[in-house]
Amino acid sequence: MTISLAENVTLHVIPTKKYKTTRVLIRFATDVTKENASYRTLLSSLLETSSANYPTNKQMNEHLSELYGASFGSGTGKKGNQHFLEVSLSVVNEKFLPRKEAVLAAGIDFLEQVLFYPNVQDGQFDQAQFEREKRNLMAYIQSIYDDKQSRAGLSLQALYFEDYPEQAIPSFGDYHIIKNIENEALVSYYHQMLREDQIDIMVLGDVEEESVRPLFESLPFQGRSISAPSFFVDTVATSLKEQTECLEVKQGKLNMGYQTGVYYYDEDYFAAQVFNGLFGGFPHSKLFMNVREKESMAYYASSHLDTFRGMLTVQTGIDDRLKDKVMTLIDAQLASLQLGEISQEDLYQTKEMLKNQYRLSQDNPSVMMEVSYLSHYIPNMVMSDDDWFNKIDAVEVADVQRVAQRVKKQAIYFMKGVGERVS
């Protein structure tokens, strides 16, 4: 159930009796840019650790404890062309308390304090806190790149989207931009975000619209005239890009990116899900069984489908001396699917695993909130569980073959180990 609180400020109420808590997520969305991702990630760290009324993280946590151990967090992410800053809160359902208390209302009051009354004086965040959170964020980003598997994934993304720099940037932004953010500039950005971002509020739990709506109508959100968010990234196929990086690692990383031309809930979406399951998404997939198990050429081998950017990625950990052999073998697995070499047993098993994944996701509150959010902007994805299962069951070998034939390799990133190799 969706309710317009103001122009481009939408409340999504998701009633369910599955949980003993009520979850609230407030999402600020705007276009992905290097600057947006960088500023918003630092801003989320500051909003999460203090406000004017709770100037220290300790005071903030003490207040959350008074709300029967409520949990609170803030973070950033992206989906296709959209970058998100989110604050989330989880409070116990009042029905389970020994006496009637307005815990949800108190939790929303807390969110109001966090969002509209940050720890800002004279146009600046508390300077000590600002410097601390900036250092912590820079150290965190450095730790991500120190993790070689994460670095390989980010490097492939940067290579694949070399001609689309806004997509090449990670959701947490750019280290050097963050390093140079000034305190006053971040405060200015914060006010701009409150004024201009698309805002969606998701509330999930044993709640009713009549009781929830007034709680959020009291928040001082103003309407804003902006275009509906555009999620899908449409890239043009270019020549194959390759990059080799030599690092002190014991295990090489070979990652590849492919253009699929398949997008979220378009006509080939379900066939693409089956294709990915057969290619590298499950333990019975061709990559796992033939590259990792049968030929023992990889320590891990899998594929991932991104239907907001129309791409597929393959991740492998290998002995770097086997790079060419591994690439040839991976190419052979894709070629096999392009020829329709799929047994009915593998097709059935893949469909059943996809359906089981879907069933499990329906018990995940984060997934339920995300579905509510996306269905508001992508109406063609709205369908019953039975319809979803029927769409998967309807996929035939020829459908998988058709999708596989659309897949085109666009980028190869290879992290070559120069340290002592794993025997």
N, C-alpha and C positions, 0 to 999 in steps of 0.2 A: 504494500500500500504506500503510495507516494503522495506527499503533501507539499505544495509550494508555500514556503514561509515568506519568501520575497522573490523578486525576479532573479533567477539563476541561483537560488538558495533552496535546496530541496531536502525534505525529511522523508526517509524511507523507514517505515515501521514494519518489522518482520516478526509477527507473533509466533512463538513456539513454546511448547511445554517440555522440551527436551533437556533444558538446563536449569540449574539452581541459581544461575547468575543472570544479570542483565548486562549486555555489552553495548557500548556506545562507541562509534567511530565517526570522527569529523574529518572529512577529506577536503583539502584545498588543492585544486587542479589548475594547471596552466601548461603552456607549451614547453616542451623540452628545449632548453638551451644550456650551454656550459655555465652561464652565469646563474640561471635559475636553479639548476641542480646544486651548484656550489653554495650559494647564499642560503637556500632552503635547508640544506643538510646542517649547516652551522646553526641556523635559526632553530631548527627542531631540537638540537642539543641544549640550547639555552632555555627553550620553553619547557623542556622536560625536567630541568634541574632546579628551577626557582620561579617565583613570581613576586609581585610587590608585597602581597600578604604573606608569602612563604619564601623569604629571601634566601634560605639555604635548603639544600637537598634534604637535610635532616628534618627540618620543620615540615617540609612537604610530605615526607614519609610518615611523620608522626600524625599528620592530619588524615592521611589515607588509612592508617591503622585505626583511627577513631571511626572511620566509615566501615567498620567490620572487616578490615583487611582488604580494602579495595585496591585494585592494581591499575596503574596508570603508565602510559608510555607515549613516546612521540618518535616519529621516524619519517623517512622518505622512500620513495620508490618510483618506478615509471612503468607505463604500459603503452607501447607504441609511441605515439607523438605526445603523450601526456605525462607530465611529471607531477607527483603527489607529495604533499606534506600532510601527515596524518597525526592526529592525537586520538588516543583510545583510552577507554575506561571500562573496567569491569567491576560491578558491585553485586553483592548478594541480593537475591530476590527477597523483597520485604515479607513475602508470605512465609518464609522460613525463619523469621526472627521471633524471639520469645514475646516481644511486644511490638505493636505497630509503630514503625518509624519511617519517615520519608527519606530513605537512603538514596534512592535514585535522584530525587530533587536535590539533595545535598551534593551528590556527585556532579550533577549538571552545574550547580553553583560553583563547584571547584573548577570545572572546565572553563566556565566563564572567567574566573579569576586568572587562570593560566593564559587564556587566549587574548583577553581584552585588557588585562592589567599586568603586563610583564614587569620584570625587575628593571625598570627604566627610570632614570632621573636625569633631568637636564639634557634630554635628547640622546642619552647613552645607556646601554646596558651596564650593569655593574662591571667596572673595568677588570677587576681581578677575575670575576667569573668569565667574562668575555675571553680573556687571554687563556684561562685554564681550558675552557671548552674548545677553543681553537687548537691549542696544543694537543689535547686529547684526540680531536678529530684527525689532525695531521698524522699523529702516531698510528691511529687506527687504519688510515688509508695506506700508510707505509707497510703495516702488517699484512694487509690484503695482498700487496704486490710481493711481499716476502714469501707468501704461500704460492708455490710455483704452479699448482693446479689452477688457482684463482687467476694468477697472472696470465697463464696461457689462455684462459677463457676471455679475459678482458683484452688481451692482445689480438686475439682473433676478431673480436667485435670491432676494435679500432681499425683493423686491416679491412674487414668486410665493408665497413661503412666509411672507408677513406674518403669517398666523394660525398658523404652525408655527415659532416662533422658533428651535428647535433645528436645523431644516433650513436656516434662512436664513443660519446662520453658516458661513463658509468653513472648509475643513479645517484651516487654520493658526490658527484661533481669532480672538479679538477683541483689537485693538490696545490698548484701554484696560485690559482684564483683565490682559494680559501686562505692561503698564507697572506695574501695582500688585502683581504677584506678589512675595511675600517669600521670601527664601532658605530659611528653615526650613519654610515652607509647601510649597515645592516638594519638599524632601526627604521630608516627610511624605506627599506625594502619590506620590512614587516608591515608597515602601514599600507604600502601598496598592495601586498598580498591580501590583507583584510578587505580592501576596497574592491579589488578587481578579479580575484580568483573565482572560478566556478566552485561552489560549496555544496557538498552532499553530506548529509548526516544519516548514519545508519544506526538503528536501535533494534537489537535482537534479544528476545526473551519472552517470558510470560507476561506480556504487556498488552494494553489496549490503546488504540489511537486516541480515544477521548481523554485518557489520563496523561499520555505522553506529549501530545501536541502543545498544550499550554506551557509546558516546561521549556520547550525550545522556542516558542513564539516570544518569550520574554528576553531571549538573547538579542543583543543589539546589532544583528546582522542587517546591513543595508542592501537593497537590490542593486544589481549591476547589469549593464547592457553589454553582453558579450555573446560571441557565437557559441553554439553547442560544441562540446569537445570533439576533436577529430583524433581517433585512435590509430588508424591504420597507416603504416609506412609503406609507400609504394616506390620501390626502387627500380632503376633501369639496369638490366644486365650489362656488365662490362667485361673486359678481358680478365682472365684469371690473375689474381694477385697472390704473391708468395712472399713470405718473410721467414728468415731463419735467425734465431737468436741463440748465442752461445753463453751458457751460464753454468755456474758450479752446482750442477745437480747430478744425482746418481741415476735418474730415470728421465729419458726423453719424453717430451709431450708433443704429440701430433694432433692438432685440431684443425678441422675443416668446416667451412661454411658454404651452404648451398642455397640458391634461390628456389623457392617452391611455387610462388605465385598463388598459394592457397592462404585464405584469410579466415578469421574467426567466424564460424557458422555460415560460410558461403557454401556453394553447391558441392564443393569437394572436401569440405571440412571433415566429415566422418570417414571418408575414404582415406584422407591424410592421416587421421588418428590410427587407423588400422595399418597403413603403410609404415608409420613410424614404429609401431609395436613390432612389426615383422622385421624391420631394418635394424633397429638398435635399442628399442625402448624397453624390452623385457628380457628376462634370462633365457628365453627360448629363441631370441632374435638371431638373425644371420650374423650380425657383428659379434655378439657374445659367443655363439656356438662355434662359428668358423674361424674368427680372428683370435679370440681369446682362448677358447677351450680346445678346439681341434688342432689348430696350428700352433698354439701357444706363442703367438707373436705379440701379445699385449697383456699388460698387467690389469688393465681395464679397457673396455671398449663399449661405448653407448652412443645413442643419438637423442637429440632433443628438438622438439618442434615449437617454433614461435609463430603463432598464427596472427599476431598483431603486426609483425614485421615481415611476414611472408618468407621466413627463412628456416633452415634446418641446420643444426650443428652436430658434428661428430667429435667426440673426445676420446683420446686414447693415451695410455701411458706405455712407452715402448723402450726397448734397447735401441739407441739411436742408429746403430749399425744396420737395423732392419727397416729403416724408414721406407725405402723404395719398395721392398717386398710388402710391407703393411699397406702402403698406398694402393698397390696393385690389387691386393686382396680385398680391401674396402671397395674399390671400384668394381670388383667382380660381384660383390654382394648387391650393390645397387643395380648393376647390369642384370643380375638374375631376377630381381623384382621387375625390372623394366621388360623382361621377357615373359613375365607372368609365371615364373617357376615357384609356385606356392602350393603346398599341399593343403588339402581340405582340413587335415588335422591341425596344422599350424594356423590356418585361417580361423578355425573355430576357437582354438585356445586363445588367440589374440583378442578376439571379440569378447570372450568370457572374462579375460583379465581387464579389458577396458571397462566392461560393465561392473566388475567388482570394484575397480578404482572409483567409478562414478558413485556407486552405493556408499562407499566409505566417505567420499567427499561430502555427501549429504548430511553426515553427522559432524562435519567440521564447521563451527560457527563462522570462521573467517571466510570459508568458501560460500556459505549461505549469504553473507553480507555482500561479497563480491558479485554474486549472481544477481542480487537485487539491484546493485549499482549498475552493472553492465546492461541488464535487461531494460533499464530506463532509457538508455541511449542507443541500444542495438535491439530493436523490437523483434527482429526475426529469430533471435535466440530463445525466445520464450516458448517453451514446450513442456509437456508433462514428462515424468520419468519414463512412462511406457513409450511415448513418442521417441525419446532419446534412445532407448534400447532398440526400438524398431529400426531407427536410422542406422545404428551400428550393425544390426543383423542383416540389413538389406545390402550391405557392402559385399560385392563379389570380387573375384580375382581380377576381372577386367577393370574394375574401378581402381583397385590398388595399382594395377599396371599403368593405367592412365595417369595417375598421380605421379608414380615413379618416373614416368617418361618426361614429366615437366620439370623434374629436379635437375638443376644445373650447378655444378661446382663453381664457386666464385672466389674463394679465398683458402689459402693453405698457410697455417702458422706452425712452425716447427721450433721447439725449444730443444736445442742440442746440448746434451750433457757433456761437460768437459771434465767433471770430477771422476772419482772412482765409480765404476759401474757396478750395478747389482748383479751378482752372479746368477 
